[in-house]
Every structure is written in C-alpha cells, then in structure tokens.
Amino acid sequence: MKRLTIILLFSLLMLAFIIIWGYSYRTSREEAYIPIEKNEVVIPSEAGVFERSEFAAEYANIPVDENHFRTLETYYDNRAYHGAPPSIPHPVESEISMGGKVCLKCHQNGGFVEKYSAYAPVTPHPDMINCRQCHVAENASNLFKETNWEKKDAPAVGVNNAMEGSPPVIPHQLQLRENCLSCHAGPSAPVEIRVTHPERINCRQCHVLNDKEIQDIGHFIRKNNEQQ
C-alpha cells in the first residue's frame, strides 16, 4: 500500500510538471506585444502621439520645398506668445462658416493651397472642431489700446539637450499638442524643428518633458485688494 501511494504521488508530480512545462512553453512563444484596447485607460499625454503614424513613412520621403517652406520665425510671429494658439493669418469670409468641418478641409491633413501659395499646417487636435474658441482672425487694421505687454522669446533650437548628442527635451506643454508629427513632420513643418526620423513614431520614448516645478500661488488678488 505504501509503495502504491509513493507511485501515485510521483505520478501526480510528473503530471503537474508536464502541465506546467507545457503552459510555460506555449506562453513563451507568444508575442510580447499587448495591443491597447479602446476601453483601457490611456495616459492623456500619450493619447495623440500615434494619431498620424500612418503618414510617418511618407513624411520621411517628402523633400523640403525651398520656395514655400515655413521658418521658425514666421511660426512664432503668428502667436501672441510662446504656447499661444496661432491666429488665423488668412481672411475669413464668414464668421458663421468657422468651426465644424470647415477648417478641417485644409488643416486635417495639410497640403499645398494654391490660393495662399503655402502649405496648410496640420492641426494636432482635429477632434476639437470649435476652432474659434481659441484661434482668432488676424486683423491688423483695427486700433487697439497700447499696453505694457512684452513678448517673451521662444525656446532656442539646439540648446535644450541634457548632453551633446542626446535627444532634445520637449520645451513646451503637451496639452493640445500631443500629436508630435503635426508640427514636426511634413511640408508645413518649420525647417528648424522638422524631425529627421518621422518613421520613429514613439517620440516620447526618447524625448522627455522639460517639466518645471509649479507652485500653488493661492487666491488671485487684484491690485484693488479684492479677493477673487
């Protein structure tokens, strides 16, 4: 009886070993990649990075149009300050026509616009269709009251590396600008910040945010000492 018990126990151990080994062997042959399901939680700062990834290979082969390319100077001239939404540099026929799918006809995928002899910049947030909520028409014909506003210089290019040869840090916030290829690839991208390797679509793998400590300033108090 004792011998049968030992044989039975040994048989169970061998069977367990075979089952565990077989399961381990099957799982070791599976791909390590785990696709992200739509119902899973995604990091907000990563949500839009891959939206234009299908154009990455095409961007890598697009030559620079020396007659119509944008420079970083013109890129920032269209903004009131660094990080501000760009103004609309072309005339708008009707205020009612702005928003919806109207702006996306040119700014969703870009392309050359014969009317303005320029490439339309690609919006990094095509899901936000109420464009006039942030973008205002450029109108220099009206008179404005003078202020003491001083426009700060934009971050310089080529000096925001931790060390020589390292990937540059991201000098701006990612809110509404998660889609890196919208500004850094394609014919409408300024030549100074046009990436040389758009096919490497996982930009955040090498480029990190230049985060600064943000302190709580408490309640905002106007000059008349009325607490808001």
C-alpha positions as CSV (number, residue, x, y, z in Angstrom):
1,M,0.0,0.0,0.0
2,K,2.8,2.4,0.9
3,R,4.6,1.6,-2.4
4,L,1.4,2.4,-4.4
5,T,1.0,5.7,-2.5
6,I,4.5,6.7,-3.4
7,I,4.0,5.7,-7.1
8,L,0.7,7.6,-7.2
9,L,2.3,10.7,-5.7
10,F,5.2,10.5,-8.1
11,S,2.8,10.2,-11.0
12,L,0.9,13.3,-9.9
13,L,4.1,15.3,-9.6
14,M,5.2,14.2,-13.1
15,L,1.8,15.1,-14.5
16,A,1.9,18.5,-12.8
17,F,5.4,19.1,-14.1
18,I,4.3,18.2,-17.7
19,I,1.2,20.6,-17.5
20,I,3.2,23.5,-16.1
21,W,6.1,23.0,-18.5
22,G,3.6,22.8,-21.5
23,Y,1.9,26.0,-20.4
24,S,5.2,27.8,-19.9
25,Y,6.4,26.7,-23.3
26,R,3.2,27.9,-25.1
27,T,3.3,31.3,-23.4
28,S,7.0,31.8,-24.2
29,R,6.2,31.5,-27.9
30,E,3.5,34.2,-27.8
31,E,4.4,37.8,-28.9
32,A,5.3,40.2,-26.1
33,Y,3.2,43.0,-27.7
34,I,-0.1,43.6,-26.0
35,P,-2.5,45.7,-28.0
36,I,-4.2,48.6,-26.3
37,E,-7.9,48.1,-26.2
38,K,-10.2,51.1,-26.7
39,N,-11.8,50.6,-23.3
40,E,-8.4,50.7,-21.5
41,V,-7.1,53.8,-19.7
42,V,-4.6,55.7,-21.8
43,I,-2.1,58.3,-20.4
44,P,-3.5,61.7,-21.5
45,S,-0.1,63.0,-22.6
46,E,0.3,59.9,-24.8
47,A,-3.2,59.8,-26.3
48,G,-2.4,61.7,-29.5
49,V,1.2,60.7,-30.2
50,F,0.3,58.0,-32.7
51,E,-2.6,59.6,-34.4
52,R,-0.7,60.4,-37.6
53,S,1.6,57.4,-37.5
54,E,0.2,56.1,-40.8
55,F,1.9,59.1,-42.6
56,A,5.3,58.6,-40.9
57,A,6.9,56.7,-43.8
58,E,5.6,59.3,-46.3
59,Y,6.9,62.2,-44.2
60,A,10.4,60.7,-44.3
61,N,10.5,60.9,-48.1
62,I,9.0,64.4,-48.5
63,P,11.6,66.9,-49.8
64,V,11.8,70.4,-48.4
65,D,10.1,72.9,-50.8
66,E,12.5,75.8,-50.6
67,N,10.1,78.2,-52.2
68,H,7.2,77.7,-49.8
69,F,8.6,76.3,-46.5
70,R,7.9,77.9,-43.2
71,T,10.6,79.1,-40.9
72,L,10.5,79.1,-37.1
73,E,10.4,82.9,-37.1
74,T,7.1,83.0,-39.1
75,Y,5.9,80.1,-36.9
76,Y,6.2,82.2,-33.8
77,D,5.2,85.5,-35.4
78,N,1.7,84.1,-35.7
79,R,1.4,83.7,-31.9
80,A,1.0,86.3,-29.2
81,Y,3.4,84.4,-27.0
82,H,5.1,81.1,-26.8
83,G,2.5,78.4,-26.3
84,A,-0.4,80.6,-27.5
85,P,-2.9,79.3,-30.1
86,P,-1.8,80.6,-33.6
87,S,-4.0,83.3,-35.1
88,I,-5.7,82.8,-38.4
89,P,-3.5,84.6,-41.0
90,H,-5.9,84.5,-43.9
91,P,-9.2,86.3,-44.4
92,V,-12.4,84.6,-43.2
93,E,-15.4,85.1,-45.5
94,S,-18.0,84.4,-42.8
95,E,-17.8,84.0,-39.0
96,I,-20.6,81.5,-39.3
97,S,-18.5,79.3,-41.5
98,M,-15.8,78.8,-38.9
99,G,-15.8,75.6,-36.9
100,G,-17.3,72.2,-37.7
101,K,-15.6,70.6,-40.6
102,V,-14.8,73.8,-42.5
103,C,-11.3,74.3,-41.1
104,L,-10.5,70.6,-41.3
105,K,-10.9,70.7,-45.0
106,C,-7.4,72.2,-45.2
107,H,-6.0,71.6,-41.7
108,Q,-6.7,68.0,-41.0
109,N,-4.2,66.6,-43.5
110,G,-2.5,69.7,-44.8
111,G,-1.4,70.0,-48.4
112,F,-0.5,72.9,-50.7
113,V,-3.1,75.7,-51.0
114,E,-2.8,77.5,-54.4
115,K,-4.8,80.5,-53.2
116,Y,-2.3,81.4,-50.5
117,S,0.7,79.7,-52.1
118,A,1.6,77.9,-48.9
119,Y,1.2,74.6,-47.1
120,A,-1.7,74.4,-44.7
121,P,-0.4,73.4,-41.2
122,V,-1.9,70.2,-39.7
123,T,-3.9,70.6,-36.6
124,P,-2.8,68.3,-33.7
125,H,-6.3,68.2,-32.3
126,P,-8.8,67.6,-35.2
127,D,-11.4,66.3,-32.7
128,M,-11.9,69.9,-31.3
129,I,-13.9,71.4,-34.0
130,N,-14.9,74.7,-32.3
131,C,-11.8,76.4,-33.7
132,R,-12.8,80.0,-33.0
133,Q,-12.9,79.2,-29.3
134,C,-9.1,79.5,-29.3
135,H,-8.0,80.8,-32.7
136,V,-8.8,84.4,-33.6
137,A,-8.6,86.0,-37.0
138,E,-5.5,88.2,-37.6
139,N,-6.8,91.7,-38.1
140,A,-4.2,94.5,-38.0
141,S,-6.4,97.2,-39.4
142,N,-8.2,98.0,-36.2
143,L,-6.8,100.2,-33.4
144,F,-6.0,98.7,-30.1
145,K,-5.2,100.3,-26.8
146,E,-1.5,100.2,-26.1
147,T,-0.3,98.1,-23.2
148,N,3.0,97.2,-21.5
149,W,2.8,93.6,-22.9
150,E,6.3,92.2,-23.7
151,K,6.5,89.2,-25.9
152,K,8.9,86.6,-24.4
153,D,11.4,84.9,-26.6
154,A,10.6,81.4,-27.7
155,P,12.9,78.5,-26.8
156,A,16.0,78.3,-28.8
157,V,16.6,75.4,-31.0
158,G,19.6,73.1,-30.5
159,V,20.4,74.1,-26.9
160,N,17.9,72.1,-24.9
161,N,19.8,68.8,-24.8
162,A,20.9,67.3,-21.5
163,M,24.3,66.5,-23.1
164,E,25.9,66.6,-26.5
165,G,24.3,64.1,-28.8
166,S,21.3,63.3,-26.5
167,P,17.7,63.7,-27.6
168,P,16.4,67.2,-27.0
169,V,13.8,67.7,-24.3
170,I,10.3,68.9,-25.2
171,P,10.3,72.6,-24.3
172,H,6.5,73.1,-24.3
173,Q,3.5,71.6,-22.7
174,L,1.7,68.7,-24.3
175,Q,-1.9,69.8,-23.8
176,L,-3.5,70.1,-27.2
177,R,-0.1,69.3,-28.8
178,E,0.3,65.6,-28.1
179,N,0.4,64.8,-31.9
180,C,4.1,65.4,-32.5
181,L,4.1,64.8,-36.2
182,S,1.6,67.6,-36.8
183,C,4.2,70.2,-36.2
184,H,7.5,68.4,-36.6
185,A,6.9,66.5,-39.8
186,G,5.5,67.1,-43.3
187,P,5.9,70.0,-45.7
188,S,4.2,72.6,-43.4
189,A,6.7,71.9,-40.5
190,P,9.2,74.7,-39.9
191,V,12.6,73.6,-41.2
192,E,14.3,74.3,-37.9
193,I,12.2,71.9,-36.0
194,R,11.4,69.3,-38.7
195,V,12.4,65.9,-37.4
196,T,14.8,63.8,-39.4
197,H,13.3,60.5,-38.4
198,P,9.4,60.7,-38.5
199,E,9.3,56.9,-39.0
200,R,10.1,56.5,-35.3
201,I,6.7,57.4,-34.2
202,N,7.1,56.7,-30.5
203,C,8.5,60.2,-29.8
204,R,8.1,60.0,-26.0
205,Q,10.4,57.0,-25.8
206,C,13.4,59.3,-26.2
207,H,12.1,62.9,-25.8
208,V,11.0,63.8,-22.3
209,L,9.2,66.9,-21.0
210,N,11.1,69.8,-19.6
211,D,8.9,69.9,-16.5
212,K,9.3,72.7,-14.1
213,E,8.0,72.9,-10.5
214,I,4.7,74.6,-10.3
215,Q,3.9,76.2,-7.0
216,D,0.4,77.0,-5.7
217,I,0.0,80.8,-5.8
218,G,-3.2,80.6,-3.7
219,H,-6.0,83.0,-4.5
220,F,-5.6,85.6,-7.2
221,I,-5.8,89.1,-5.7
222,R,-6.3,92.2,-7.9
223,K,-4.5,95.5,-7.3
224,N,-7.5,96.9,-5.5
225,N,-7.1,94.1,-2.9
226,E,-10.4,92.5,-3.8
227,Q,-10.1,88.7,-3.4
228,Q,-11.3,86.7,-6.4
